[in-house]
Amino acid sequence: MRAAHTEAQVRAAEEALMAGLPPGALMQRAASGLAHAVLALLDGAYGRRVTLLVGGGDNGGDALFAGALLARRGAAVDAVLLTESPHEAGLAALRAAGGRVRRGTAAPRELPDLVVDGIVGIGGRPGLRDDTVAALEAHAPAGSGVTVVAVDVPSGVEVDTGRTPEDAHVRADVTVTFGTHKVAHLVDPAARACGVVQLVDIGLAPHLPAPAVEALQAADVAALLPRPTPASHKYSRGVVGVRAGSGRYPGAGLLAVAGAASGLVGMVRYVGDPTVLDRVREAHPEVVGVGRVQAWTVGSGGDNRAGAALRAALADEVPLVVDAEALRHLDAPVRREGGEPVPAVLTPHAGELAALLDVERAEVEADQLASARRAAERYDAVVLLKGSHSVVAHPDGRVRVNTSSTPWLATAGAGDVLAGLIGALLAGGLAPYDAASVGAWLHGAAATYASQGGPVVATQVAAAIPEVVRDLLT
């Protein structure tokens, strides 16, 4: 499990760790890890030019000590001071190693190979001062090819929320973080500003509490996957029902069935538009019709039948996935007609979640973590906010973020496949939070597998799910 913590959690863990260490030892561990990450990126230090953008506090100290290590390895290291109170010991170490120190935001005569963002750390306020923005643009202009490495987090992002100011923040190619991931490393839009995140172990793990946000890894997914036993039969493995598609959107029904029929349950039933049913049977002859189910997937491409489909699914008193058009017919919280709660997973994209919360889409996109949590609490259901890093929020406040995907997954019909897949996992016995988290991971991994670094369409994603599961279990 990849764990991400808040600033307060990290600070408390650092204090507990430092109580048993000599003064400055923790910073030296961080600086060493940062320097070695830079050395790997540069493929050595000799003859390389490195510029440190240095703010106050420990973040600037990490950059200065790392710069001293790089200078001793033969790199030409310049520190641009963006504060009146730089870390004194770090500054002395850099000078002693032959590094140069200057102030101001003037562009250098020659651009460096790499810029280290040591401006502000996890305790910094969001955004950057104008002079800091100018210094960044002078030393790593857009399109220049200069590699930007952020220390702990890209300066200017909101560490605990994943929010970013519109313009005034660093966009890193690589972020080197220490001890644990921070929320901003996993949650968009801040995660997009981090680039590739490298975690340096500095000994925090024994002192860290339960994480604020988690991201499942392959071993976690393998442990959660429902799988048959020698005594299993098609009914004991689970039966998922799909109420999706319409005369206007027949493909959505086909794709939802394809996601459900990926082999993770014993049977798939399709109930819906007769013209879609004919196409489903042609594409998936193993799919059957009306009967008892252990879970429903409802709404993908449902058009004007989505409301009736949702009511019918709720009446069956089984867990369900509510997708696309069916989301518009939800009452908050998700309840059966008699008022009883229903275990449910809602799978909106940003626009659909904005409608559920009665806010603008831009607000959801800017604050994905808070938006998903708010919707999960309001609807008393697990909410999967789809995106490049999909957010899965439980009504009790727990959150998982999926990081297994590829940008090529932004393609028509992919969400229909995901809805069917999660429905199958519910029918297979997973709780809604696990079904949504595992479904998002498998969906993203299947897209990555099918894509092979290039374009992919939704039918290929569905077809790749069994291959991904096979690889997980072998």
Secondary structure, 3 states (H helix, E strand, C coil): CEEEECHHHHHHHHHHHHCCCCCCHHHHHHHHHHHHHHHHHHCCCCCCEEEEEECCHHHHHHHHHHHHHHHHCCCEEEEEECCCCCCHHHHHHHHHCCCEEEECCCCCCCCCCEEEEECCCCCCCCCCCHHHHHHHHHHCCCCCCCEEEEECCCCCCCCCCCCCCCCCCCCCCEEEEECCEEHHHHCCCHHHHHCEEEEECCCCHHHCCCCCEEECCHHHHHHHCCCCCCCCCCCCCCEEEEECCCCCCHHHHHHHHHHHCCCCCCEEEECCCHHHHHHHHHHCCCCECCCCCCEEEECCCCHHHHHHHHHHHHHCCCCEEECHHHHHHCCCCCECCCCCECCEEECCCHHHHHHHHCCCHHHHHHCHHHHHHHHHHHHCCEEEECCCCCEEECCCCCEEECCCCCHHHCCCCHHHHHHHHHHHHHHCCCCHHHHHHHHHHHHHHHHHHHHCCCCCCHHHHHHHHHHHHHHHHC
